[in-house]
Amino acid sequence: MIVVTGATGTVGSEVVVGLRERGEAVRALVRDGSAGPAAWDGEVERVAADFADPQSLDAALAGADVVYLLVAVHPEMAAHERNVIDAAVRTGRRPQIVLHAAAGVEQRPRGVRFVGAHVDGLDHLRDSGLPWTVLAPNGFYQNFLGMAGSVGSGVLAVPGGAGAVSYVDARDVAAAAVEVLATEGHEGAVYTLTGPAALTHGELAGQLGTVAGREVAYAAVAPEQALAGMLGAGWDPWRAEGMVELYGLYAAGGASAVSPDVEKLTGRPARSFAEFAAEHEAAFRA
Ligand SMILES: NC(=O)c1ccc[n+]([C@@H]2O[C@H](COP(=O)([O-])OP(=O)(O)OC[C@H]3O[C@@H](n4cnc5c(N)ncnc54)[C@H](OP(=O)(O)O)[C@@H]3O)[C@@H](O)[C@H]2O)c1
């Protein structure tokens, strides 16, 4: 039995589908007890659980052989990872934990809370004595869909400086996760999941412009200006500050390494940003 947490989200929902396509027995955490995405078949066992509720996690993990541990970005995300790991220990079955972390988790960058939370989770996992594997994806191409409005009006405005980033398609992350969850031999491995190239935000804006059918200029906003913009738009301060920290890492070139691990795991090359952008032409033209 493979238990998938974060199962209704961007990556988790595709992981559930991919595992079912391989005939695996899957239990999916659905916070509200709902049916989950329409793409799931009737064989997916749905269980209601909350990362903040250890009792619900005990029920969700009972009988698990493998756990895909993906928590949402949240001020308590490190505690959420610890709660799932502790519940896995309490099963007494020593399930394999596949921790969905973030690129950089091994380098332990200082002052980047989204990565730091996963560093804490990984430390807890190592201390737990459970068998583990880590997936460390870089930023997702899909994040750019949230900026489609601005792109459509000709501007990509982020505090990314001149650093290149090896962004990755979330579908490739899910495909790599399915391979790791469904096959043996991954214990103790840290797989870094990136796209096939590191591109600056200026280059990314250029590729978005090609599909948007107009020039898209990259505006490298200052971190303070980006923070003020997000707070003004009603962002939660913890998340807004975290985004600025992450872009600071990007600007410094700390997310530019390109890894072969997507192809190594899935047997096919990682999707390029140009392919992703072309698939979403309508969104970026709007
Ligand atoms: N976005 C990126 O560029 C990027 C890059 C590298 C790594 N990551 C990492 O990827 C993870 C996010 O992945 P994602 O984008 O696929 O997530 P997502 O789309 O935001 O989905 C989050 C999932 O977690 C569930 N969830 C949220 N709070 C919960 C709670 N208290 N109890 C139980 N379930 C809860 C959500 O359920 P509901 O449907 O009920 O809300 C949903 O299934 C984070 O750990 C992040 O650090 C992200």
The ligand as an ORCA input file, in Angstrom:
! r2SCAN-3c Opt
* xyz 0 1
  N       6.035     25.273     -6.288
  C       7.327     25.093     -6.507
  O       7.914     25.714     -7.392
  C       8.080     24.093     -5.682
  C       9.399     23.780     -6.034
  C      10.104     22.850     -5.262
  C       9.492     22.256     -4.176
  N       8.209     22.595     -3.852
  C       7.590     21.951     -2.694
  O       6.440     21.281     -3.180
  C       5.457     21.240     -2.146
  C       4.173     21.756     -2.720
  O       3.785     20.896     -3.779
  P       2.488     21.225     -4.655
  O       2.725     22.514     -5.371
  O       2.135     20.041     -5.434
  O       1.430     21.497     -3.513
  P      -0.011     22.151     -3.631
  O      -0.505     22.118     -5.040
  O       0.021     23.452     -2.909
  O      -0.893     21.120     -2.801
  C      -0.735     20.985     -1.421
  C      -1.415     19.701     -0.966
  O      -1.297     19.599      0.465
  C      -2.613     19.448      1.010
  N      -2.671     20.079      2.328
  C      -2.505     21.386      2.606
  N      -2.598     21.572      3.939
  C      -2.853     20.374      4.492
  C      -3.077     19.914      5.824
  N      -3.039     20.758      6.872
  N      -3.303     18.612      6.031
  C      -3.352     17.728      4.986
  N      -3.154     18.107      3.693
  C      -2.919     19.405      3.460
  C      -3.534     20.109      0.030
  O      -4.832     19.651      0.248
  P      -6.136     20.569     -0.039
  O      -6.522     20.242     -1.460
  O      -7.115     20.079      0.947
  O      -5.739     21.979      0.168
  C      -2.904     19.642     -1.286
  O      -3.262     18.303     -1.532
  C       6.002     22.078     -0.988
  O       6.533     21.219     -0.023
  C       7.081     22.900     -1.649
  O       8.110     23.279     -0.736
  C       7.494     23.468     -4.585
*
